[in-house]
Amino acid sequence: MVLRQGGKMLFGKKKEDKEDFFDLFNKAAHNLEIASELLLKITSVDSFEERKQLRSQLHDLEHNSDEITHRTMNMLNATFVTPMDREDISLLTAALDDCMDGIDEAGDLIVLYEIEDIPRRLEKQAQILQECAKETVQALPKLRKKQNIKDYTVKINSLENKGDKQYRKILAEIFSSETDPIYVIKLKDVVESLETTCDSFERLANAVEAIYIKES
């Protein structure tokens, strides 16, 4: 099954495909990129109905990525000789899944909380996640060929630091300018979800770097 969103391909299961672990990692990374674009749209559009539609697409994509995760783990259980250590395959699979879950959660909270006025800095947080996802898409194929991924880890670390700054600034602005305590709590939950997801991308990059060093 192949789904399409915005002209891009979402990868589902197709029986005639002969997937290997690297194919599945790459597919999961591509889904992260598309998910980050959906999240960015959720933070930038004004229409609540449009946000709900985007959230629905994001849920579908998260389910698709769950399927990729299950296929990866099933393949791991059924494969005697693996291209890298079994625990590294499991680690990388879980790290990719954590990033997707974080993106899905952030988009879901924005819709569930019915947040009308989204601060500009929240959108900037989503942009940072999008950059992280794009860097991941470019980096993961290098594992197959054991190409150097140092630039990737440096870039993700820089983006995570940038995300930390946005996180602190938006919290300061929320607590200093907002008077509605319920609105403050809602925004704080979303901001923290975005920050946690940014941390997940850094953990993913660290996992990729550790695997590269071990396998090179």
N, C-alpha and C positions, 0 to 999 in steps of 0.2 A: 504494500500500500504506500502510495506517495501522495502527500498532501502538499498544497501550495498556499503560500501566504505572501502577498505583496510581490509576486513574481519570483519568490524564492522557494526553494524546495525544502519541505519537511520530510524527514526520512522515517518511514514506517517499515514494517516487515514485508518482505517480498521473497517468496519461497525460492525463486530461481537465483537470488543473490547468494554468492558465496562470500559471506562476510568473514573478516578476521577481526582480531581485537582492535587493531589500529583503525579499521573502517568504522567500528562502533564508537571509538573515542572521537573520531572526527565528526561523525554524525551528531553525537551529543554536543560537541562544541558548536556546530552550526545551529543547532536548536537554541543554544544559549544566546547566540548573536541575534536570532530572530526574536527571542523572548525579550531581550533587552530593548529592542526597538519597539516592541509592543508596550513595554513598561514606560518607556520615554513618552510615547504617544498618550498613555493614560495620564501622565503628569502634566501634559501640555495642552490637551483639548479642554474646552469649556463645557461641552455637552455631557450631561450625566449619562444619557442613553448611549452615547458613543463610547464612553468609558466602560459601560457594562458590556457592550459588544466586544470591545478590546479585551476586557477581562475574561470573557468567555473563550476567545481565541487563545489567550494565554493559558487558560486551564487545559484546553485541548492539547496544546503544545507540551505542557507539563506531563500530561498522561502519555503522550507519545515518547517523551524522554524516559518516563518510567518503564515503558516497554523496552526501550534500548538498554536500560539498566538490567532488566530481567534477562534479556537475551545475552548480555555480556556475562552475567553470573552463571547462567545455564551453560554457556560455552566454556567458562572456566571450570565448572564441575565436570564437564564431559571431555576436557582436553588433558591428555597425559603430559605432553611436552608443550610448554608455553613460551612465547617469545621474550618474556621477562619474568621475574619472580612472581609467583602467584599472589603474594601479599601486596605487591606493587600494583598489580592489575586491580585487585580489590580496592586498594587505597585510591587509585585514580578514578575508578568508577564511582566510588562514594563521594569524592571531592566534586566531580562534575554534577552529581545528583544534588549535592548541597547547594551549589550555585543556582541551579534551576529552581529548587524549592524556595530559595530566598527571593528570587525574582517574582515567582508566582505569589508568594505570601504578601510582598509589598504591594503588588497590583491589586490583590484581593482586598487588603485592608483599606486602600483608598476608596474602593467602591462600597465595601460593607459599611464603612464609617460615614459614607456620603459627604465627604469633604468637598465643599464647594470652592472655596478660595485656596488654591494650592500655592504656597510660597514659591517664589522663583528659585530659591536655593534648593528646594526639594527636587525640582526639575534638573538642577545642576548635578545633584547626587545621582539621578538616573542616567545622566549623560556620562558620568564617570563609569558606571556599570557597563554602559554600552561600549565604551572604550576598552574596558577590561575584556569583554566578550570578544571584541574584534581581535585583540592581541592574542587571545587564546586560540581562536580559529587559525591564525597564522602560525602559531607555535606548535600545536599538537602534531601536525603532519611531520614535523622534523624528528619526532621520536622514532619513527619507522627507519629513517636513514641515519639516525644518531648524529644529526646536525646540531651544532652549538645553539643553545637556547638562552644564553646568558642575557642577551638584550631583552628577551621576554620577561625574565624575572626582575630585571632592573626596572623595566617599564611598569610592570604591575605593582612593584613596591612603591614607585613614584605616584602612581594613581591612588594607591591605598592611603598614602600620606596626604594626598590632595583631598581624598574623601574624608579623612579624619578632620581636616580643617573645616570643610563644609559642614560636617556633623556638629562640630562645636559652635560654629557661627550661627547655624540655624536654630540650635537649641537656645543660644543666648538671645536671639531675636524673638523667638516664641515666648520665652518667659518674661522678656522686657516689654513686649508690645501687645500681647494678647491678654484680654481680661476674662474671657469665657473659659472656665476651668475644664469643661468637657472638651472643648475644641483643642485646648492645649494638650490634654491627655491623648486625644486621637492623633494629633500631629506628631507627638512624641513617639507614639508606637510606630508610626510609618517611618519616621526618620531613623529610629533605632533598627527597624527591619532592613532598611537600605544600607545602613552602616554594617550590620552583621553580614549582609550579602557581599559587601565589598571585602570584608575580612575573609569570607569564604573563597573569593577569587585569589586572594593572596595565599591562602593555604593550598589551593589548587596549583598555583605557580610553584610553590615550594615543593610540592609532591612531584611535579613534572621535572623540576631541576634535580631533585634527589634521584629520580629514576634515570635521567640522562647521565648523571655522574657515575652511577652504578653500572650502567650498561655500556658506557663508552670505553 
